[in-house]
Amino acid sequence: MTTALPPGLGPYFGIDVPFMEHIGLKPVSLDETCCKTQLAWNPALVNSRGDIHGGTLMSAFDFTLSAAARAHDPLRYGAITVDLTTHFLEASRSELTVIGRCIKRGKSMAFCEGEIVNPEGTVVAVARGVFKLILRERATP
């Protein structure tokens, strides 16, 4: 079941994240334990070999896994990255799908894992992360 959010909120599952917009990460879906995003190919975000830069992939993982961490109540909680471990398996020069799953969520900590896959379904990278859940401050007029 996809998490329904009220209209008029930030484009990244209820929040604004300018850096994700900058790298071309697009929100796809969010449910109670899973988040999917799409990373567009951008020649400005490559390494010296012309492959998507590892830092770009780690940034995409950080957002996608943290969204899965707070997916049970995405407007109430924010997430702070405590640890993020990434393993790069293949180079890529294409659009990519980022999948993050929350495998365990406690009162204040969430444990997540995910993978990045290319259009052919090849896993490009895998990651595990731990996120501290914090109550989001309500915006004041």
N, C-alpha and C positions, 0 to 999 in steps of 0.2 A: 504494500500500500504506500503510495507516494504521500509525503507530508504536505498538507495544504497550508499555504501561507496567505495572509490577507494581501490583496492587491495594493500597489503603491509603495511597497517596501524595497529595500536595496536589492539589486539583481543577483546577489550571491547568497541565495537561500535566506533572504531577509536582511542582509547587511551589505554595506558598501565596502569593497576591498579594491582600491585603486591599483595596487600593484598587480593583482590578478588580471585586471582589465589590461594593464600595460603589457603583460606577457602573452595575452591572448587566450587565457583560460576561460572557458564558458561553462556555466552550470548546466547540467543535463537532468539529473534526478536526485531525489533525497527521500529516503524512507527511514523507519525507526533505527536501522543499523547500517545502512549502506548509502554511499554518496558516489555519484558518477559525474565526471567533468570531461570536457574535451579540450585538448591543447592544440591550437592551430599551429601550423608550420609558419615560422617567422625567420627569414634569413638573418635578421639582426640578433638572433638569440642562439647562435651556433658557436662551436669551438673552432680551433685552428684547422681541423680536418673537414669542417662543414657539417658536422653532426650536431643535433640539438645538444646544447651545453648541459652538463650534469647539474649545474646550479638551477637551471630552468626546471629540470625534472624534479629536483628536490623541493623547489618552491611549489610546484603543482601538487606534489605529494603532501606537503605541509598543509596546504589549504584543504585538499580533498579529505585527508584523514581527519583533520580537526573538525570538518563539517560532519563527518560520520560520528565523531565523538559527541557532538552536541545535538545530533539529529533527533533525539527523543523529545526535545523542547528547544528548537533552534532560535527562538526569539527571546527566551529566558536566559540561556547560557551562552557564554563565550568560552573559548578554550585557549589555554596557554601551553605551548609545546614544552614538555619536560625533556623528552628524548626522541630523536628521529634517526633511525638507522636505515641506510639505503644501500642496495646492492645493484650495480649496473650490469646487465647481462648481454645486451646488444646495443649497437649504435643505431640511431634512427635519423631519417631525413624526411619525415612525413607527419601528418596530423596523428595525434595519439589520444587514446582513451585512458583516463585515470579512474581507477576503481578503489574506493576505500571502504572498509568494513570495521565496525566496532565489534570486537570479539568479547569484550568484558567491560562493563560500566558500573562503577561504584558510585557512592555519594559525591565524591570529589575528584575521582580519577577515572580515565577511560583508556583502554588498551585497544589499539587499532592496527590493522594490517592492510596492505593493498598492493596492487600491481599496475603497471603501465603497459598497455598493449598497442601494437601498431595495427593498421587496417587488415593485415593478413592474420591477425590473432596471435602473433609472436609476442611473448612477454619480453619487454625491453628492460624493465627494472622492477624490483620488489622493495617494499619498505615495511617497517614496523615502527609504531610510534606510541608514546605515552603522553597524555594530555591532561592538564589540570582543568577541571570545569569551574568556571566562576560565574556568578550572577552578573548579567549585563546591567549596566546603569541605565535607567530610563532617561530618555532625552527630555530636556526641559525646554519650553518655548522661549 
